[in-house]
Amino acid sequence: MLTAHKVPPVANSTLVKQRSEAFGSAVALKSAMALTGVILVLFLIAHMYGNLMIFGGQQTFDTYSQHLREIGEPMLPHEGFLWIMRVVLLASVLVHAYAAFALWARANRARPAGQRYVVKKSAQTPSRKYATQTMRWGGIIVVLFVVYHVLHLTTNTIHPGGASASPYERVVNGFQVWWVTLSYVIALLAVGLHLRHGIWSALATLGLNRQSREGALHVVSNVLAAVITVGFLVPPFSVLFGLVS
């Protein structure tokens, strides 16, 4: 008769410890940042496409906004798809932020005590320096703006330029106010710099940073960051200068 071999408690604790260390390793944290970053970039591209529908006029834009709430019906409840997407995005942001903070804290602890707050000089461009040395501050700017953006255009809690039940009118009313557009520009520049470095870092983490592809990675990261940034800036400037009204 065969009997199951019991795993000694010491072996169990060792296995748990090894798994814990694996999940907390730098490779795991960077992989988590890369994968959640991909999710967030895909969302930004889809969101940018939706924003550009404002050029179709009020009926087109409002119909698009309403359709988002009806995706999946009747298999999903009203706004069910939106809530699934919100949960996925929130989880992605939290994992992304946690991994970024954990890696930053680990790198900071690894430096000698007298050099922990010394920023090493390099020959990078000013924008690249900002992206690499202050990624966490750019992330904080983006998070704060997202909170404001949701309160303004999603929940209709705040309404600069005038309240409206129409998503189209909320966008137009808001971006006719110069300081709303200015805040949008500042946030989008932070997003662009964050994306420029983040996309390159994600592709490198996923194993695409071979020497022969180095130039291509920089081109892809720069082009994607520029397209997303400009794509988001076109609607507010079009409203501010009267091209959309």
MOJOGI-V511360 format. One record per residue. RES is the residue in one letter. PHI is phi in whole degrees, 0 to 359 (* if undefined). Layout:
RES	PHI
RES	PHI
This chain:
M	*
L	276
T	237
A	286
H	277
K	280
V	277
P	302
P	305
V	296
A	295
N	300
S	294
T	295
L	296
V	299
K	296
Q	296
R	295
S	298
E	293
A	295
F	292
G	263
S	288
A	298
V	297
A	295
L	295
K	293
S	295
A	297
M	297
A	294
L	293
T	292
G	297
V	299
I	301
L	292
V	294
L	299
F	296
L	299
I	297
A	295
H	294
M	299
Y	300
G	296
N	298
L	291
M	290
I	298
F	287
G	278
G	102
Q	296
Q	296
T	297
F	291
D	292
T	295
Y	299
S	298
Q	291
H	297
L	301
R	280
E	251
I	299
G	91
E	290
P	269
M	297
L	247
P	293
H	302
E	69
G	298
F	298
L	299
W	290
I	298
M	296
R	296
V	296
V	298
L	294
L	297
A	298
S	296
V	296
L	295
V	295
H	300
A	293
Y	298
A	297
A	297
F	294
A	296
L	293
W	296
A	295
R	294
A	295
N	292
R	291
A	285
R	284
P	301
A	306
G	280
Q	243
R	293
Y	246
V	263
V	268
K	286
K	286
S	213
A	266
Q	287
T	289
P	303
S	293
R	292
K	299
Y	299
A	295
T	276
Q	267
T	231
M	303
R	293
W	289
G	298
G	297
I	295
I	301
V	296
V	298
L	298
F	292
V	300
V	300
Y	297
H	298
V	294
L	297
H	278
L	258
T	256
T	270
N	60
T	284
I	243
H	213
P	297
G	91
G	126
A	281
S	197
A	279
S	271
P	303
Y	299
E	293
R	297
V	296
V	295
N	300
G	292
F	281
Q	283
V	270
W	298
W	287
V	293
T	296
L	298
S	297
Y	295
V	297
I	300
A	296
L	290
L	295
A	296
V	298
G	299
L	293
H	297
L	293
R	304
H	279
G	294
I	296
W	299
S	296
A	295
L	297
A	294
T	297
L	280
G	92
L	258
N	265
R	287
Q	302
S	290
R	253
E	303
G	296
A	296
L	298
H	295
V	296
V	299
S	295
N	293
V	294
L	298
A	298
A	293
V	297
I	295
T	297
V	295
G	300
F	282
L	277
V	300
P	301
P	298
F	292
S	295
V	290
L	299
F	262
G	84
L	285
V	234
S	212
